[in-house]
């Protein structure tokens, strides 16, 4: 069956699909073919939903503020990130918003390296080295 792989030794099934340009593997945690079929269908559905969500969020005219909002939501949803790290990243976004208010309504693709260097030069003079880095 397409996208279904059985390990030779353990006899367990794995799902293998392509998502964008990446190959994604997931253990289906079963050695029974009928159970593997059902879990494969669920896995495909999850991956398609994730791909559609990425297509919605990846907009060529996305502003920095929209990207920051997406990052903030992903930080809140992630269980792999400690709460102190989550808080630090949110503080960093707030500091960026206060120090460079023109950045958030700007389209990401229009933010230039020169503008970033100019902001960094001014910002480095107002904050400590740890926060700046």
N, C-alpha and C positions, 0 to 999 in steps of 0.2 A: 504494500500500500504506500502511496506517495506520502512523503513527510514523516513516515513512521520507520524507525530503525530499531532493530532488536540486537542487544548486546550478546555476543557469542557465549561468554562464560556465565554471566549472571542471568541471562534470559530475560532481562528487564527491557521495557520499551522506552524509547526516547522520541521526542518530537524534534524535528529539524526543519526549520523554515527560513526563508530569506525575508528580512525586513529592511527595506531600503537596499543598501549594499552590504549589509551585515548578515552573517549566518547566525541564527539563534537556536540554541539547543536547550531542551528542558527535559529532565527526567519525568516520566509519567508515573513512576513509582508503582509499577505493576508488571507482572509477568503474564497476564491474561490478555489475549488479543482483543476481546470484546470490550473490556474496560479501557484498554489503550485507545481504541477507536473513539470512544466517548470523550476521553480526556484530551485527545488530539483535537477534536472538534471544538472543545471549550478553549483550548490554548490558541487555536487559530482565530477564534472570535475575539479573544482578549487582545491578540496582537493586531488584528485589523482595527479594533476600537482605538488602540494606542496610536496606530499610524494615522488614523483619521484625526485624532486630537492634535497630533503634531502638525498635520497639514493645516488645521485651523489656526494654530498658534504661529506658524511660520509664514509671516506676511512680509512681502518685499517692502512695504511702507510702514513697518512696525516702528513705533517710537521707543525711545529708551525707557520711558515710563511704563509702557506696556510690557516690555521685557522684564523690568524690575518687578512688576506685579506678578508675572508668571513665575519668576524666581522666588518671590516671597511665598506664593502658594505652594510651590514644590518643596520649599524648606519646611513649611508647616505640615505637609503630607508625609515627608520622609521620616521613617522610624530609624534609619541608619545614622542620623545626625544627632549628636548630643544637644541638649537644650542650650548649653552655654555657647556652642558653635552657632546654633541657629540665631541666638540673641546677638552675637557678635556681627553676623552678616547683616542682620536687620539694622543694627546701629550703623554699620558701614554705609548701607543704602541711605539712611537718614542723613548722615554727615555729607554724603555726596549730593543729596538733594539740597541741603542748606548751602553748601559751598559753591555749587554750580547749578543754579535754578534753571538756566536755559537748556540744560542737558535733557531733562525729562520730556519736554514736548518735541525734541528734535528727533528726526528719523535716524535710525541707527546707521544706515548706509551713508548718511551725510555728515557724520561725525569724523573729522579729520585728525590725523596724527598731530598736526600743528596745533589744533585746538586743544587736544589732550595735553600736549607738552606745555602750552601756555597756562592751562589750568593747574597742572602739576607744579609748575614753578611758583605760582601764587600760593597754592595750598600748602606746599612744603614749608613756607615761612610762617604759617599760622597754627600748625599743629605739631605734635611731637613726632619723632621718627617712627615709633611703633605704629601709630595710627596712619601715618602717611604711607608706610610700606604696605 
